[in-house]
């Protein structure tokens, strides 16, 4: 995606007329891709849809084109569940807090919370590239103190 982001940033520097033509070209190309992907899903039926959802890249492409059979919240919840295994092995808790108006909110808690935030963020963006935003609260480890042993 970074190549695309770089190109978009470069296009933003073009004069208005050229930038608008470039946007129109991208929108037309995306519309064609969306229509073609939708037709492929129809022709392939349930087996193709199920295989597409299991493939990370194809799943993200379907989400970007608003063709994914699973909703944003369901995909975000599944991404957090998948990330929990890896994060849990490092003693980090992860939870999905909410999905509202396209904004996914989650929390990580444990050692190295910033690393955990990055890892969960990557998992969520991969599963939900169509999210308006992903906000992850990072909390340090919980320390239990015993009074009077």
N, C-alpha and C positions, 0 to 999 in steps of 0.2 A: 504494500500500500504506500510505502514512502515514496516510490517513484511517481505514483499518481499525485500524491500531495505536493511533491516538488513541481510537477508540471502544472498543477492548478495554480500554485503560487506564481509561477512564471506567466501563466495566462492572465492573471490579475494585473500584471504590469503592462499589458497591451493597451493600445488606444481603445476607446469605448466601442467603436464600430467592429473592430476585429475581435474584441472580447465577446461581444454579443453573438457574432457569427460562430465563434468557437463553442460558446454555450449551446447555441441552437444545434450544432453538429453533435455535441455530446448527448443532448436530450433526445435527438432523433435516433442516435445509435442505441441508447439505453432503452428506448421504447421498442425498437426492433428486437433487441435481445430479450426483453421482457415477454414480448409476444411469442417469440420462438421458444423460449424456455417453458412458457405456459403450455404451448401446444405439445412440446415433448412430454411434459408431465401427463397431459391428457392421453396421448397416444400410448405411453408406457404403462399407464395404470398404477395400481397400488404397489406392485413390486419395484417399479422405478422410483416412485415417491419415497418408499421406505429406504431404498438404497441411497437416494440423494440426501435424505436427512442424516444418515449415518456418516456421510462423507463431509468432513469439515469445510472444505473449500466450496463444494456445491451447495451445502447448507447455507453458508454465508451469502453466496450468490443469490439463492432463492429469497433470503431475508431482505437483501438489498433491493430486490425487484418486487417485494411485497407478494411473493408467491409461496412463502414457507407455510407448510400445513400446520405448524405449531405456532402458537402466539408468542409474543415477546416475553411475557411472564414465565411461560412454561420453558422456553429456551434458557432464560436467565436462571431459573431454578435448577435446571439440569446442569448448567455450567458450574454453578456453585457446588452442587453435589459431586460432580467429577473432580473439582479442584480440592474438595475437602479431603480426599484420600491423600493427595500429595502434601497438602498443607498440614493435615492432621499428623502425618509422620514426623513433621518438624515441630509438633506441639502447638500448632496454630489453629484456632477456631475460625470458621468462616460461616457467615449466615447472610441470607437474602433478607433485607428489611422491608423493601416495598418496590413495586413497579407502578408508577402513576404518571400519566401523561407522557409516556415514552421515556421517563427517567428511571433508571435502575439504581436502587440504593442498596448497598451491602456494607457489611462490617467484617473486619478481620481483627483478631485479638491474639496476642502472644509475642514471643520473642521476634525481634527484627520486623516490626509491623510494616515498615515501608517496603521491604522486599515482598512481604505477603500481599500488600496492597497492589504492587506491580503485577505479581503473579495472578492474582484474582482478576485484576483489570484486564490483563491479556486474555484470560479465559472468557470473561464476559464479552469483550469486544469481538472475539472470534465467534461466539455463539449468537450475539445480538448486535451486528453491525448497523442495524437500523434503529438502535436506541437513540433518542435525542441527546442523552447524556448518561454517563455512568459515574456515580459518586460512591466512593468507598471510604468509609470511616476506618481509620487505623488506631487501635488501642494497644498500649503496651501490655505486658503480661500481668495477670492478676497475682498478687502476692498475698498469701494467707499468713496471718500472724496469730499466734496462740498466746493468750494472756494467762499467766499463772499455770505453768505446767506441773 
